[in-house]
Amino acid sequence: MPVCFAPNGREFEIRKVGADENIKKHLRELGITEGGKIILVSSNGGNVIVIVKEGRLCLDKNLAAKILVA
C-alpha cells in the first residue's frame, strides 16, 4: 500500500519506490530505499511526515503515493 494510506505510528518496510531515476536517487540520499524501514508519524490530506533513520521528512501526497510499504 502507498505510505500515504498506511496507519499512523507503525513501522513499515519499504517495498518499492515507483518514481523516475532522479527522484529515486534523491530519496536514496535521504534514506528511503527498498528494504529499508519507515515510520509514519502523521498523514494529512495525503501529505505525510515520516521517520527515516532517526530523521523526520515531510513528503507531499504525490511523492508519498509512489512509496509502497508493507
mmCIF file as Biopython writes it, N, C-alpha, C and O atoms, coordinates in Angstrom:
data_model
#
loop_
_atom_site.group_PDB
_atom_site.id
_atom_site.type_symbol
_atom_site.label_atom_id
_atom_site.label_alt_id
_atom_site.label_comp_id
_atom_site.label_asym_id
_atom_site.label_entity_id
_atom_site.label_seq_id
_atom_site.pdbx_PDB_ins_code
_atom_site.Cartn_x
_atom_site.Cartn_y
_atom_site.Cartn_z
_atom_site.occupancy
_atom_site.B_iso_or_equiv
_atom_site.auth_seq_id
_atom_site.auth_asym_id
_atom_site.pdbx_PDB_model_num
ATOM 1   N N  . MET A ? 1  ? 0.845  -1.173 0.000   1.0 0.0 1  A 1 
ATOM 2   C CA . MET A ? 1  ? 0.000  0.000  0.000   1.0 0.0 1  A 1 
ATOM 3   C C  . MET A ? 1  ? 0.891  1.237  0.000   1.0 0.0 1  A 1 
ATOM 4   O O  . MET A ? 1  ? 2.000  1.192  0.531   1.0 0.0 1  A 1 
ATOM 5   N N  . PRO A ? 2  ? 0.434  2.324  -0.576  1.0 0.0 2  A 1 
ATOM 6   C CA . PRO A ? 2  ? 1.203  3.569  -0.531  1.0 0.0 2  A 1 
ATOM 7   C C  . PRO A ? 2  ? 1.311  4.076  0.903   1.0 0.0 2  A 1 
ATOM 8   O O  . PRO A ? 2  ? 0.382  3.912  1.694   1.0 0.0 2  A 1 
ATOM 9   N N  . VAL A ? 3  ? 2.427  4.683  1.233   1.0 0.0 3  A 1 
ATOM 10  C CA . VAL A ? 3  ? 2.655  5.142  2.601   1.0 0.0 3  A 1 
ATOM 11  C C  . VAL A ? 3  ? 1.605  6.173  3.028   1.0 0.0 3  A 1 
ATOM 12  O O  . VAL A ? 3  ? 1.325  6.297  4.221   1.0 0.0 3  A 1 
ATOM 13  N N  . CYS A ? 4  ? 1.025  6.908  2.089   1.0 0.0 4  A 1 
ATOM 14  C CA . CYS A ? 4  ? 0.018  7.901  2.458   1.0 0.0 4  A 1 
ATOM 15  C C  . CYS A ? 4  ? -1.286 7.270  2.952   1.0 0.0 4  A 1 
ATOM 16  O O  . CYS A ? 4  ? -2.104 7.960  3.560   1.0 0.0 4  A 1 
ATOM 17  N N  . PHE A ? 5  ? -1.497 5.975  2.703   1.0 0.0 5  A 1 
ATOM 18  C CA . PHE A ? 5  ? -2.699 5.276  3.170   1.0 0.0 5  A 1 
ATOM 19  C C  . PHE A ? 5  ? -2.420 4.368  4.357   1.0 0.0 5  A 1 
ATOM 20  O O  . PHE A ? 5  ? -3.336 3.714  4.854   1.0 0.0 5  A 1 
ATOM 21  N N  . ALA A ? 6  ? -1.190 4.312  4.818   1.0 0.0 6  A 1 
ATOM 22  C CA . ALA A ? 6  ? -0.807 3.451  5.936   1.0 0.0 6  A 1 
ATOM 23  C C  . ALA A ? 6  ? -1.278 4.059  7.257   1.0 0.0 6  A 1 
ATOM 24  O O  . ALA A ? 6  ? -1.454 5.273  7.359   1.0 0.0 6  A 1 
ATOM 25  N N  . PRO A ? 7  ? -1.482 3.208  8.269   1.0 0.0 7  A 1 
ATOM 26  C CA . PRO A ? 7  ? -1.880 3.739  9.581   1.0 0.0 7  A 1 
ATOM 27  C C  . PRO A ? 7  ? -0.722 4.453  10.284  1.0 0.0 7  A 1 
ATOM 28  O O  . PRO A ? 7  ? 0.436  4.055  10.157  1.0 0.0 7  A 1 
ATOM 29  N N  . ASN A ? 8  ? -1.049 5.499  11.015  1.0 0.0 8  A 1 
ATOM 30  C CA . ASN A ? 8  ? -0.047 6.283  11.728  1.0 0.0 8  A 1 
ATOM 31  C C  . ASN A ? 8  ? 0.591  5.493  12.870  1.0 0.0 8  A 1 
ATOM 32  O O  . ASN A ? 8  ? -0.035 4.618  13.469  1.0 0.0 8  A 1 
ATOM 33  N N  . GLY A ? 9  ? 1.845  5.821  13.154  1.0 0.0 9  A 1 
ATOM 34  C CA . GLY A ? 9  ? 2.524  5.280  14.323  1.0 0.0 9  A 1 
ATOM 35  C C  . GLY A ? 9  ? 3.100  3.894  14.174  1.0 0.0 9  A 1 
ATOM 36  O O  . GLY A ? 9  ? 3.569  3.322  15.158  1.0 0.0 9  A 1 
ATOM 37  N N  . ARG A ? 10 ? 3.083  3.343  13.004  1.0 0.0 10 A 1 
ATOM 38  C CA . ARG A ? 10 ? 3.610  1.997  12.790  1.0 0.0 10 A 1 
ATOM 39  C C  . ARG A ? 10 ? 4.841  2.025  11.917  1.0 0.0 10 A 1 
ATOM 40  O O  . ARG A ? 10 ? 5.016  2.918  11.088  1.0 0.0 10 A 1 
ATOM 41  N N  . GLU A ? 11 ? 5.697  1.028  12.116  1.0 0.0 11 A 1 
ATOM 42  C CA . GLU A ? 11 ? 6.893  0.893  11.281  1.0 0.0 11 A 1 
ATOM 43  C C  . GLU A ? 11 ? 6.565  -0.029 10.110  1.0 0.0 11 A 1 
ATOM 44  O O  . GLU A ? 11 ? 5.889  -1.045 10.273  1.0 0.0 11 A 1 
ATOM 45  N N  . PHE A ? 12 ? 7.050  0.340  8.940   1.0 0.0 12 A 1 
ATOM 46  C CA . PHE A ? 12 ? 6.813  -0.434 7.723   1.0 0.0 12 A 1 
ATOM 47  C C  . PHE A ? 12 ? 8.124  -0.661 6.994   1.0 0.0 12 A 1 
ATOM 48  O O  . PHE A ? 12 ? 9.100  0.067  7.174   1.0 0.0 12 A 1 
ATOM 49  N N  . GLU A ? 13 ? 8.114  -1.688 6.169   1.0 0.0 13 A 1 
ATOM 50  C CA . GLU A ? 13 ? 9.243  -1.930 5.276   1.0 0.0 13 A 1 
ATOM 51  C C  . GLU A ? 13 ? 8.903  -1.334 3.919   1.0 0.0 13 A 1 
ATOM 52  O O  . GLU A ? 13 ? 7.797  -1.521 3.411   1.0 0.0 13 A 1 
ATOM 53  N N  . ILE A ? 14 ? 9.853  -0.617 3.337   1.0 0.0 14 A 1 
ATOM 54  C CA . ILE A ? 14 ? 9.646  -0.026 2.018   1.0 0.0 14 A 1 
ATOM 55  C C  . ILE A ? 14 ? 9.817  -1.137 0.987   1.0 0.0 14 A 1 
ATOM 56  O O  . ILE A ? 14 ? 10.890 -1.734 0.889   1.0 0.0 14 A 1 
ATOM 57  N N  . ARG A ? 15 ? 8.776  -1.415 0.226   1.0 0.0 15 A 1 
ATOM 58  C CA . ARG A ? 15 ? 8.808  -2.486 -0.775  1.0 0.0 15 A 1 
ATOM 59  C C  . ARG A ? 15 ? 9.231  -1.981 -2.148  1.0 0.0 15 A 1 
ATOM 60  O O  . ARG A ? 15 ? 9.984  -2.650 -2.855  1.0 0.0 15 A 1 
ATOM 61  N N  . LYS A ? 16 ? 8.744  -0.790 -2.528  1.0 0.0 16 A 1 
ATOM 62  C CA . LYS A ? 16 ? 9.046  -0.288 -3.868  1.0 0.0 16 A 1 
ATOM 63  C C  . LYS A ? 16 ? 8.916  1.230  -3.882  1.0 0.0 16 A 1 
ATOM 64  O O  . LYS A ? 16 ? 8.053  1.806  -3.221  1.0 0.0 16 A 1 
ATOM 65  N N  . VAL A ? 17 ? 9.792  1.857  -4.650  1.0 0.0 17 A 1 
ATOM 66  C CA . VAL A ? 17 ? 9.699  3.297  -4.894  1.0 0.0 17 A 1 
ATOM 67  C C  . VAL A ? 17 ? 9.446  3.459  -6.382  1.0 0.0 17 A 1 
ATOM 68  O O  . VAL A ? 17 ? 10.337 3.229  -7.199  1.0 0.0 17 A 1 
ATOM 69  N N  . GLY A ? 18 ? 8.241  3.853  -6.730  1.0 0.0 18 A 1 
ATOM 70  C CA . GLY A ? 18 ? 7.834  3.947  -8.135  1.0 0.0 18 A 1 
ATOM 71  C C  . GLY A ? 18 ? 7.967  5.347  -8.682  1.0 0.0 18 A 1 
ATOM 72  O O  . GLY A ? 18 ? 6.968  6.000  -8.985  1.0 0.0 18 A 1 
ATOM 73  N N  . ALA A ? 19 ? 9.191  5.812  -8.810  1.0 0.0 19 A 1 
ATOM 74  C CA . ALA A ? 19 ? 9.433  7.165  -9.318  1.0 0.0 19 A 1 
ATOM 75  C C  . ALA A ? 19 ? 10.522 7.094  -10.383 1.0 0.0 19 A 1 
ATOM 76  O O  . ALA A ? 19 ? 11.137 6.047  -10.585 1.0 0.0 19 A 1 
ATOM 77  N N  . ASP A ? 20 ? 10.755 8.214  -11.059 1.0 0.0 20 A 1 
ATOM 78  C CA . ASP A ? 20 ? 11.824 8.208  -12.052 1.0 0.0 20 A 1 
ATOM 79  C C  . ASP A ? 20 ? 13.190 8.187  -11.356 1.0 0.0 20 A 1 
ATOM 80  O O  . ASP A ? 20 ? 13.270 8.397  -10.146 1.0 0.0 20 A 1 
ATOM 81  N N  . GLU A ? 21 ? 14.232 7.942  -12.094 1.0 0.0 21 A 1 
ATOM 82  C CA . GLU A ? 21 ? 15.561 7.719  -11.513 1.0 0.0 21 A 1 
ATOM 83  C C  . GLU A ? 21 ? 16.096 8.912  -10.734 1.0 0.0 21 A 1 
ATOM 84  O O  . GLU A ? 21 ? 16.761 8.726  -9.715  1.0 0.0 21 A 1 
ATOM 85  N N  . ASN A ? 22 ? 15.826 10.128 -11.186 1.0 0.0 22 A 1 
ATOM 86  C CA . ASN A ? 22 ? 16.301 11.303 -10.452 1.0 0.0 22 A 1 
ATOM 87  C C  . ASN A ? 22 ? 15.669 11.384 -9.064  1.0 0.0 22 A 1 
ATOM 88  O O  . ASN A ? 22 ? 16.351 11.677 -8.082  1.0 0.0 22 A 1 
ATOM 89  N N  . ILE A ? 23 ? 14.378 11.126 -8.988  1.0 0.0 23 A 1 
ATOM 90  C CA . ILE A ? 23 ? 13.684 11.165 -7.702  1.0 0.0 23 A 1 
ATOM 91  C C  . ILE A ? 23 ? 14.135 10.005 -6.826  1.0 0.0 23 A 1 
ATOM 92  O O  . ILE A ? 23 ? 14.345 10.186 -5.627  1.0 0.0 23 A 1 
ATOM 93  N N  . LYS A ? 24 ? 14.288 8.806  -7.410  1.0 0.0 24 A 1 
ATOM 94  C CA . LYS A ? 24 ? 14.772 7.656  -6.636  1.0 0.0 24 A 1 
ATOM 95  C C  . LYS A ? 24 ? 16.143 7.939  -6.036  1.0 0.0 24 A 1 
ATOM 96  O O  . LYS A ? 24 ? 16.404 7.599  -4.883  1.0 0.0 24 A 1 
ATOM 97  N N  . LYS A ? 25 ? 17.020 8.564  -6.822  1.0 0.0 25 A 1 
ATOM 98  C CA . LYS A ? 25 ? 18.358 8.896  -6.335  1.0 0.0 25 A 1 
ATOM 99  C C  . LYS A ? 25 ? 18.273 9.856  -5.156  1.0 0.0 25 A 1 
ATOM 100 O O  . LYS A ? 25 ? 18.964 9.670  -4.154  1.0 0.0 25 A 1 
ATOM 101 N N  . HIS A ? 26 ? 17.444 10.868 -5.265  1.0 0.0 26 A 1 
ATOM 102 C CA . HIS A ? 26 ? 17.272 11.832 -4.183  1.0 0.0 26 A 1 
ATOM 103 C C  . HIS A ? 26 ? 16.708 11.153 -2.930  1.0 0.0 26 A 1 
ATOM 104 O O  . HIS A ? 26 ? 17.166 11.420 -1.819  1.0 0.0 26 A 1 
ATOM 105 N N  . LEU A ? 27 ? 15.725 10.286 -3.107  1.0 0.0 27 A 1 
ATOM 106 C CA . LEU A ? 27 ? 15.141 9.590  -1.965  1.0 0.0 27 A 1 
ATOM 107 C C  . LEU A ? 27 ? 16.154 8.647  -1.313  1.0 0.0 27 A 1 
ATOM 108 O O  . LEU A ? 27 ? 16.176 8.515  -0.089  1.0 0.0 27 A 1 
ATOM 109 N N  . ARG A ? 28 ? 16.997 7.988  -2.125  1.0 0.0 28 A 1 
ATOM 110 C CA . ARG A ? 28 ? 18.051 7.127  -1.553  1.0 0.0 28 A 1 
ATOM 111 C C  . ARG A ? 28 ? 18.995 7.953  -0.695  1.0 0.0 28 A 1 
ATOM 112 O O  . ARG A ? 28 ? 19.422 7.501  0.368   1.0 0.0 28 A 1 
ATOM 113 N N  . GLU A ? 29 ? 19.322 9.149  -1.142  1.0 0.0 29 A 1 
ATOM 114 C CA . GLU A ? 29 ? 20.199 10.032 -0.373  1.0 0.0 29 A 1 
ATOM 115 C C  . GLU A ? 29 ? 19.558 10.438 0.955   1.0 0.0 29 A 1 
ATOM 116 O O  . GLU A ? 29 ? 20.263 10.721 1.924   1.0 0.0 29 A 1 
ATOM 117 N N  . LEU A ? 30 ? 18.225 10.466 1.000   1.0 0.0 30 A 1 
ATOM 118 C CA . LEU A ? 30 ? 17.508 10.782 2.228   1.0 0.0 30 A 1 
ATOM 119 C C  . LEU A ? 30 ? 17.284 9.556  3.109   1.0 0.0 30 A 1 
ATOM 120 O O  . LEU A ? 30 ? 16.800 9.685  4.234   1.0 0.0 30 A 1 
ATOM 121 N N  . GLY A ? 31 ? 17.630 8.370  2.609   1.0 0.0 31 A 1 
ATOM 122 C CA . GLY A ? 31 ? 17.478 7.144  3.385   1.0 0.0 31 A 1 
ATOM 123 C C  . GLY A ? 31 ? 16.270 6.310  3.029   1.0 0.0 31 A 1 
ATOM 124 O O  . GLY A ? 31 ? 16.024 5.283  3.662   1.0 0.0 31 A 1 
ATOM 125 N N  . ILE A ? 32 ? 15.508 6.725  2.030   1.0 0.0 32 A 1 
ATOM 126 C CA . ILE A ? 32 ? 14.330 5.965  1.607   1.0 0.0 32 A 1 
ATOM 127 C C  . ILE A ? 32 ? 14.765 5.007  0.505   1.0 0.0 32 A 1 
ATOM 128 O O  . ILE A ? 32 ? 14.882 5.382  -0.662  1.0 0.0 32 A 1 
ATOM 129 N N  . THR A ? 33 ? 15.002 3.749  0.910   1.0 0.0 33 A 1 
ATOM 130 C CA . THR A ? 33 ? 15.461 2.723  -0.024  1.0 0.0 33 A 1 
ATOM 131 C C  . THR A ? 33 ? 14.578 1.489  0.100   1.0 0.0 33 A 1 
ATOM 132 O O  . THR A ? 33 ? 13.999 1.237  1.157   1.0 0.0 33 A 1 
ATOM 133 N N  . GLU A ? 34 ? 14.478 0.734  -0.964  1.0 0.0 34 A 1 
ATOM 134 C CA . GLU A ? 34 ? 13.708 -0.507 -0.925  1.0 0.0 34 A 1 
ATOM 135 C C  . GLU A ? 34 ? 14.352 -1.447 0.086   1.0 0.0 34 A 1 
ATOM 136 O O  . GLU A ? 34 ? 15.565 -1.656 0.080   1.0 0.0 34 A 1 
ATOM 137 N N  . GLY A ? 35 ? 13.516 -2.009 0.953   1.0 0.0 35 A 1 
ATOM 138 C CA . GLY A ? 35 ? 14.004 -2.882 2.013   1.0 0.0 35 A 1 
ATOM 139 C C  . GLY A ? 35 ? 14.281 -2.137 3.307   1.0 0.0 35 A 1 
ATOM 140 O O  . GLY A ? 35 ? 14.491 -2.762 4.345   1.0 0.0 35 A 1 
ATOM 141 N N  . GLY A ? 36 ? 14.286 -0.811 3.262   1.0 0.0 36 A 1 
ATOM 142 C CA . GLY A ? 36 ? 14.524 -0.001 4.452   1.0 0.0 36 A 1 
ATOM 143 C C  . GLY A ? 36 ? 13.270 0.121  5.297   1.0 0.0 36 A 1 
ATOM 144 O O  . GLY A ? 36 ? 12.185 -0.286 4.882   1.0 0.0 36 A 1 
ATOM 145 N N  . LYS A ? 37 ? 13.429 0.683  6.481   1.0 0.0 37 A 1 
ATOM 146 C CA . LYS A ? 37 ? 12.310 0.868  7.409   1.0 0.0 37 A 1 
ATOM 147 C C  . LYS A ? 37 ? 11.874 2.328  7.400   1.0 0.0 37 A 1 
ATOM 148 O O  . LYS A ? 37 ? 12.686 3.236  7.222   1.0 0.0 37 A 1 
ATOM 149 N N  . ILE A ? 38 ? 10.572 2.533  7.598   1.0 0.0 38 A 1 
ATOM 150 C CA . ILE A ? 38 ? 9.989  3.868  7.637   1.0 0.0 38 A 1 
ATOM 151 C C  . ILE A ? 38 ? 8.858  3.849  8.665   1.0 0.0 38 A 1 
ATOM 152 O O  . ILE A ? 38 ? 8.106  2.878  8.744   1.0 0.0 38 A 1 
ATOM 153 N N  . ILE A ? 39 ? 8.738  4.908  9.441   1.0 0.0 39 A 1 
ATOM 154 C CA . ILE A ? 39 ? 7.656  5.035  10.416  1.0 0.0 39 A 1 
ATOM 155 C C  . ILE A ? 39 ? 6.795  6.219  10.005  1.0 0.0 39 A 1 
ATOM 156 O O  . ILE A ? 39 ? 7.301  7.324  9.808   1.0 0.0 39 A 1 
ATOM 157 N N  . LEU A ? 40 ? 5.502  5.988  9.878   1.0 0.0 40 A 1 
ATOM 158 C CA . LEU A ? 40 ? 4.572  7.060  9.532   1.0 0.0 40 A 1 
ATOM 159 C C  . LEU A ? 40 ? 4.157  7.773  10.807  1.0 0.0 40 A 1 
ATOM 160 O O  . LEU A ? 40 ? 3.544  7.172  11.689  1.0 0.0 40 A 1 
ATOM 161 N N  . VAL A ? 41 ? 4.489  9.049  10.906  1.0 0.0 41 A 1 
ATOM 162 C CA . VAL A ? 41 ? 4.150  9.848  12.086  1.0 0.0 41 A 1 
ATOM 163 C C  . VAL A ? 41 ? 2.746  10.421 11.942  1.0 0.0 41 A 1 
ATOM 164 O O  . VAL A ? 41 ? 1.922  10.294 12.848  1.0 0.0 41 A 1 
ATOM 165 N N  . SER A ? 42 ? 2.475  11.055 10.799  1.0 0.0 42 A 1 
ATOM 166 C CA . SER A ? 42 ? 1.139  11.609 10.576  1.0 0.0 42 A 1 
ATOM 167 C C  . SER A ? 42 ? 0.864  11.736 9.090   1.0 0.0 42 A 1 
ATOM 168 O O  . SER A ? 42 ? 1.772  11.799 8.261   1.0 0.0 42 A 1 
ATOM 169 N N  . SER A ? 43 ? -0.423 11.770 8.790   1.0 0.0 43 A 1 
ATOM 170 C CA . SER A ? 43 ? -0.881 11.916 7.418   1.0 0.0 43 A 1 
ATOM 171 C C  . SER A ? 43 ? -2.021 12.919 7.414   1.0 0.0 43 A 1 
ATOM 172 O O  . SER A ? 43 ? -2.952 12.812 8.211   1.0 0.0 43 A 1 
ATOM 173 N N  . ASN A ? 44 ? -1.947 13.894 6.516   1.0 0.0 44 A 1 
ATOM 174 C CA . ASN A ? 44 ? -2.969 14.931 6.453   1.0 0.0 44 A 1 
ATOM 175 C C  . ASN A ? 44 ? -3.257 15.241 4.986   1.0 0.0 44 A 1 
ATOM 176 O O  . ASN A ? 44 ? -2.471 15.914 4.320   1.0 0.0 44 A 1 
ATOM 177 N N  . GLY A ? 45 ? -4.370 14.753 4.497   1.0 0.0 45 A 1 
ATOM 178 C CA . GLY A ? 45 ? -4.752 15.015 3.113   1.0 0.0 45 A 1 
ATOM 179 C C  . GLY A ? 45 ? -3.823 14.388 2.093   1.0 0.0 45 A 1 
ATOM 180 O O  . GLY A ? 45 ? -3.740 14.856 0.958   1.0 0.0 45 A 1 
ATOM 181 N N  . GLY A ? 46 ? -3.118 13.325 2.486   1.0 0.0 46 A 1 
ATOM 182 C CA . GLY A ? 46 ? -2.177 12.656 1.591   1.0 0.0 46 A 1 
ATOM 183 C C  . GLY A ? 46 ? -0.741 13.066 1.829   1.0 0.0 46 A 1 
ATOM 184 O O  . GLY A ? 46 ? 0.170  12.300 1.514   1.0 0.0 46 A 1 
ATOM 185 N N  . ASN A ? 47 ? -0.504 14.258 2.380   1.0 0.0 47 A 1 
ATOM 186 C CA . ASN A ? 47 ? 0.842  14.667 2.753   1.0 0.0 47 A 1 
ATOM 187 C C  . ASN A ? 47 ? 1.225  13.928 4.031   1.0 0.0 47 A 1 
ATOM 188 O O  . ASN A ? 47 ? 0.384  13.739 4.910   1.0 0.0 47 A 1 
ATOM 189 N N  . VAL A ? 48 ? 2.476  13.512 4.145   1.0 0.0 48 A 1 
ATOM 190 C CA . VAL A ? 48 ? 2.871  12.696 5.285   1.0 0.0 48 A 1 
ATOM 191 C C  . VAL A ? 48 ? 4.142  13.222 5.937   1.0 0.0 48 A 1 
ATOM 192 O O  . VAL A ? 48 ? 4.956  13.901 5.311   1.0 0.0 48 A 1 
ATOM 193 N N  . ILE A ? 49 ? 4.282  12.890 7.205   1.0 0.0 49 A 1 
ATOM 194 C CA . ILE A ? 49 ? 5.532  13.085 7.927   1.0 0.0 49 A 1 
ATOM 195 C C  . ILE A ? 49 ? 5.994  11.694 8.338   1.0 0.0 49 A 1 
ATOM 196 O O  . ILE A ? 49 ? 5.245  10.944 8.963   1.0 0.0 49 A 1 
ATOM 197 N N  . VAL A ? 50 ? 7.229  11.354 7.984   1.0 0.0 50 A 1 
ATOM 198 C CA . VAL A ? 50 ? 7.768  10.029 8.273   1.0 0.0 50 A 1 
ATOM 199 C C  . VAL A ? 50 ? 9.104  10.159 8.996   1.0 0.0 50 A 1 
ATOM 200 O O  . VAL A ? 50 ? 9.784  11.182 8.916   1.0 0.0 50 A 1 
ATOM 201 N N  . ILE A ? 51 ? 9.454  9.091  9.704   1.0 0.0 51 A 1 
ATOM 202 C CA . ILE A ? 51 ? 10.772 8.998  10.321  1.0 0.0 51 A 1 
ATOM 203 C C  . ILE A ? 51 ? 11.568 7.964  9.531   1.0 0.0 51 A 1 
ATOM 204 O O  . ILE A ? 51 ? 11.136 6.827  9.343   1.0 0.0 51 A 1 
ATOM 205 N N  . VAL A ? 52 ? 12.738 8.392  9.077   1.0 0.0 52 A 1 
ATOM 206 C CA . VAL A ? 52 ? 13.640 7.519  8.342   1.0 0.0 52 A 1 
ATOM 207 C C  . VAL A ? 52 ? 15.027 7.695  8.955   1.0 0.0 52 A 1 
ATOM 208 O O  . VAL A ? 52 ? 15.579 8.795  8.944   1.0 0.0 52 A 1 
ATOM 209 N N  . LYS A ? 53 ? 15.583 6.617  9.486   1.0 0.0 53 A 1 
ATOM 210 C CA . LYS A ? 53 ? 16.934 6.659  10.061  1.0 0.0 53 A 1 
ATOM 211 C C  . LYS A ? 53 ? 17.114 7.824  11.029  1.0 0.0 53 A 1 
ATOM 212 O O  . LYS A ? 53 ? 18.053 8.608  10.891  1.0 0.0 53 A 1 
ATOM 213 N N  . GLU A ? 54 ? 16.230 7.937  11.993  1.0 0.0 54 A 1 
ATOM 214 C CA . GLU A ? 54 ? 16.291 8.934  13.067  1.0 0.0 54 A 1 
ATOM 215 C C  . GLU A ? 54 ? 16.044 10.372 12.609  1.0 0.0 54 A 1 
ATOM 216 O O  . GLU A ? 54 ? 16.239 11.302 13.392  1.0 0.0 54 A 1 
ATOM 217 N N  . GLY A ? 55 ? 15.626 10.575 11.375  1.0 0.0 55 A 1 
ATOM 218 C CA . GLY A ? 55 ? 15.302 11.912 10.880  1.0 0.0 55 A 1 
ATOM 219 C C  . GLY A ? 55 ? 13.863 11.967 10.402  1.0 0.0 55 A 1 
ATOM 220 O O  . GLY A ? 55 ? 13.317 10.963 9.944   1.0 0.0 55 A 1 
ATOM 221 N N  . ARG A ? 56 ? 13.253 13.126 10.506  1.0 0.0 56 A 1 
ATOM 222 C CA . ARG A ? 56 ? 11.876 13.314 10.039  1.0 0.0 56 A 1 
ATOM 223 C C  . ARG A ? 56 ? 11.881 13.972 8.669   1.0 0.0 56 A 1 
ATOM 224 O O  . ARG A ? 56 ? 12.664 14.880 8.393   1.0 0.0 56 A 1 
ATOM 225 N N  . LEU A ? 57 ? 10.988 13.488 7.824   1.0 0.0 57 A 1 
ATOM 226 C CA . LEU A ? 57 ? 10.822 14.046 6.478   1.0 0.0 57 A 1 
ATOM 227 C C  . LEU A ? 57 ? 9.356  14.330 6.243   1.0 0.0 57 A 1 
ATOM 228 O O  . LEU A ? 57 ? 8.489  13.586 6.702   1.0 0.0 57 A 1 
ATOM 229 N N  . CYS A ? 58 ? 9.081  15.397 5.536   1.0 0.0 58 A 1 
ATOM 230 C CA . CYS A ? 58 ? 7.733  15.711 5.095   1.0 0.0 58 A 1 
ATOM 231 C C  . CYS A ? 58 ? 7.675  15.450 3.595   1.0 0.0 58 A 1 
ATOM 232 O O  . CYS A ? 58 ? 8.486  15.978 2.833   1.0 0.0 58 A 1 
ATOM 233 N N  . LEU A ? 59 ? 6.722  14.642 3.182   1.0 0.0 59 A 1 
ATOM 234 C CA . LEU A ? 59 ? 6.577  14.290 1.770   1.0 0.0 59 A 1 
ATOM 235 C C  . LEU A ? 59 ? 5.202  14.726 1.283   1.0 0.0 59 A 1 
ATOM 236 O O  . LEU A ? 59 ? 4.204  14.539 1.980   1.0 0.0 59 A 1 
ATOM 237 N N  . ASP A ? 60 ? 5.147  15.305 0.089   1.0 0.0 60 A 1 
ATOM 238 C CA . ASP A ? 60 ? 3.841  15.674 -0.457  1.0 0.0 60 A 1 
ATOM 239 C C  . ASP A ? 60 ? 3.093  14.434 -0.916  1.0 0.0 60 A 1 
ATOM 240 O O  . ASP A ? 60 ? 3.670  13.354 -1.042  1.0 0.0 60 A 1 
ATOM 241 N N  . LYS A ? 61 ? 1.800  14.606 -1.164  1.0 0.0 61 A 1 
ATOM 242 C CA . LYS A ? 61 ? 0.953  13.448 -1.467  1.0 0.0 61 A 1 
ATOM 243 C C  . LYS A ? 61 ? 1.352  12.741 -2.751  1.0 0.0 61 A 1 
ATOM 244 O O  . LYS A ? 61 ? 1.200  11.523 -2.842  1.0 0.0 61 A 1 
ATOM 245 N N  . ASN A ? 62 ? 1.857  13.463 -3.747  1.0 0.0 62 A 1 
ATOM 246 C CA . ASN A ? 62 ? 2.260  12.822 -4.996  1.0 0.0 62 A 1 
ATOM 247 C C  . ASN A ? 62 ? 3.453  11.901 -4.792  1.0 0.0 62 A 1 
ATOM 248 O O  . ASN A ? 62 ? 3.485  10.794 -5.330  1.0 0.0 62 A 1 
ATOM 249 N N  . LEU A ? 63 ? 4.426  12.349 -4.024  1.0 0.0 63 A 1 
ATOM 250 C CA . LEU A ? 63 ? 5.601  11.541 -3.754  1.0 0.0 63 A 1 
ATOM 251 C C  . LEU A ? 63 ? 5.272  10.404 -2.792  1.0 0.0 63 A 1 
ATOM 252 O O  . LEU A ? 63 ? 5.749  9.284  -2.974  1.0 0.0 63 A 1 
ATOM 253 N N  . ALA A ? 64 ? 4.460  10.679 -1.770  1.0 0.0 64 A 1 
ATOM 254 C CA . ALA A ? 64 ? 4.085  9.647  -0.799  1.0 0.0 64 A 1 
ATOM 255 C C  . ALA A ? 64 ? 3.315  8.510  -1.467  1.0 0.0 64 A 1 
ATOM 256 O O  . ALA A ? 64 ? 3.417  7.362  -1.034  1.0 0.0 64 A 1 
ATOM 257 N N  . ALA A ? 65 ? 2.560  8.806  -2.494  1.0 0.0 65 A 1 
ATOM 258 C CA . ALA A ? 65 ? 1.799  7.770  -3.200  1.0 0.0 65 A 1 
ATOM 259 C C  . ALA A ? 65 ? 2.691  6.830  -3.987  1.0 0.0 65 A 1 
ATOM 260 O O  . ALA A ? 65 ? 2.266  5.729  -4.338  1.0 0.0 65 A 1 
ATOM 261 N N  . LYS A ? 66 ? 3.925  7.242  -4.273  1.0 0.0 66 A 1 
ATOM 262 C CA . LYS A ? 66 ? 4.860  6.412  -5.043  1.0 0.0 66 A 1 
ATOM 263 C C  . LYS A ? 66 ? 5.716  5.498  -4.174  1.0 0.0 66 A 1 
ATOM 264 O O  . LYS A ? 66 ? 6.448  4.657  -4.695  1.0 0.0 66 A 1 
ATOM 265 N N  . ILE A ? 67 ? 5.631  5.653  -2.849  1.0 0.0 67 A 1 
ATOM 266 C CA . ILE A ? 67 ? 6.401  4.831  -1.928  1.0 0.0 67 A 1 
ATOM 267 C C  . ILE A ? 67 ? 5.476  3.755  -1.375  1.0 0.0 67 A 1 
ATOM 268 O O  . ILE A ? 67 ? 4.572  4.039  -0.589  1.0 0.0 67 A 1 
ATOM 269 N N  . LEU A ? 68 ? 5.715  2.515  -1.795  1.0 0.0 68 A 1 
ATOM 270 C CA . LEU A ? 68 ? 4.875  1.399  -1.377  1.0 0.0 68 A 1 
ATOM 271 C C  . LEU A ? 68 ? 5.497  0.684  -0.185  1.0 0.0 68 A 1 
ATOM 272 O O  . LEU A ? 68 ? 6.688  0.376  -0.187  1.0 0.0 68 A 1 
ATOM 273 N N  . VAL A ? 69 ? 4.675  0.422  0.841   1.0 0.0 69 A 1 
ATOM 274 C CA . VAL A ? 69 ? 5.158  -0.206 2.066   1.0 0.0 69 A 1 
ATOM 275 C C  . VAL A ? 69 ? 4.309  -1.433 2.401   1.0 0.0 69 A 1 
ATOM 276 O O  . VAL A ? 69 ? 3.205  -1.617 1.888   1.0 0.0 69 A 1 
ATOM 277 N N  . ALA A ? 70 ? 4.866  -2.262 3.278   1.0 0.0 70 A 1 
ATOM 278 C CA . ALA A ? 70 ? 4.118  -3.428 3.775   1.0 0.0 70 A 1 
ATOM 279 C C  . ALA A ? 70 ? 4.447  -3.632 5.231   1.0 0.0 70 A 1 
ATOM 280 O O  . ALA A ? 70 ? 3.930  -4.558 5.857   1.0 0.0 70 A 1 
#
